[in-house]
Amino acid sequence: MITTWGAVGIAVAIWLATSWYLNERLKLVHQKLDVDMDKYNVLREYLYEIDPQFDEERRLMIELHESLDTGKLSFAGKEHMDLTKEKKERGYRTLQSSFVDGGHHAPNQ
């Protein structure tokens, strides 16, 4: 017959084995989720490149990088920050927002 300590030992062994198994399954889920989220980021960047609502934002970023390369004075950085703030207030997505916490939605009323 099994003793109390034997039963406790078996229960602990089963608990550890189950925990290890579930942890391994969770690692696989996280790997798959990472792959899917990377795909969404690539899609988001592609849509950002072709979507006309981002034309002004792209133009300002190009102007900012050109001014940094040439050393010319430019207010493109400030204008970009103002544009981003304005879009955020209106509820529009920017490239820095994610699919999870943002998107095009109606502003809060």
C-alpha positions in Angstrom: 0.0 0.0 0.0 1.1 3.6 -0.7 2.1 5.8 2.2 1.2 9.4 2.7 4.7 10.6 1.6 4.5 8.4 -1.5 1.1 9.9 -2.4 2.5 13.4 -1.9 5.6 12.5 -4.0 3.5 11.2 -6.8 1.2 14.3 -6.7 4.3 16.6 -6.8 5.8 14.6 -9.7 2.5 14.8 -11.7 2.2 18.5 -10.9 5.8 19.2 -12.1 5.3 17.1 -15.2 2.1 18.9 -16.1 3.7 22.3 -15.4 6.6 21.5 -17.6 4.3 20.2 -20.4 2.1 23.3 -20.3 5.1 25.6 -20.2 6.5 23.9 -23.4 3.1 24.3 -25.1 3.0 28.0 -24.1 6.5 28.6 -25.6 5.2 27.2 -28.9 2.1 29.5 -28.7 4.4 32.5 -28.1 6.6 31.6 -31.0 3.6 31.4 -33.3 2.2 34.6 -31.9 5.5 36.4 -32.6 5.5 35.2 -36.2 2.0 36.4 -36.7 2.7 39.8 -35.1 5.7 40.2 -37.3 3.5 39.6 -40.3 1.1 42.3 -39.1 4.0 44.8 -38.7 5.1 44.1 -42.3 1.6 44.5 -43.5 1.2 47.8 -41.5 4.4 49.2 -42.9 3.3 48.2 -46.5 -0.1 49.8 -46.0 1.7 52.9 -44.6 3.8 53.2 -47.7 0.8 53.1 -50.1 -2.0 54.8 -48.2 -2.6 58.4 -49.3 -3.7 59.5 -45.8 0.0 59.2 -44.8 1.4 61.3 -47.8 1.9 64.4 -45.6 3.6 62.4 -42.8 5.9 60.7 -45.3 6.8 64.0 -47.0 7.7 65.6 -43.6 9.8 62.6 -42.6 11.7 62.8 -46.0 12.2 66.5 -45.5 13.4 66.0 -41.9 16.0 63.3 -43.0 17.2 65.5 -45.9 17.6 68.5 -43.6 19.7 66.3 -41.2 21.9 65.1 -44.0 22.5 68.5 -45.5 22.6 70.5 -42.2 19.9 72.9 -43.3 17.4 74.4 -40.8 14.0 72.8 -41.1 10.9 72.7 -39.0 9.8 69.4 -40.5 10.3 67.6 -37.1 8.0 70.0 -35.3 5.5 69.9 -38.1 5.6 66.1 -38.0 5.0 66.1 -34.2 2.1 68.5 -34.7 0.6 66.4 -37.5 0.9 63.2 -35.3 -0.7 65.0 -32.4 -3.5 66.2 -34.6 -4.1 62.8 -36.1 -4.1 61.2 -32.6 -6.7 63.7 -31.4 -8.9 63.0 -34.4 -8.5 59.3 -33.9 -6.4 58.4 -36.9 -3.7 55.8 -36.9 -0.1 56.8 -37.2 2.8 54.4 -38.1 3.9 54.4 -34.4 0.5 53.1 -33.2 -0.1 49.3 -33.1 -3.1 47.3 -34.4 -3.9 46.3 -30.8 -4.3 49.8 -29.2 -5.2 52.0 -32.2 -6.6 52.3 -35.6 -9.1 54.5 -37.3 -11.9 55.1 -34.9 -14.4 57.8 -34.1 -13.1 60.4 -31.6 -14.4 60.2 -28.1 -17.4 62.4 -27.6 
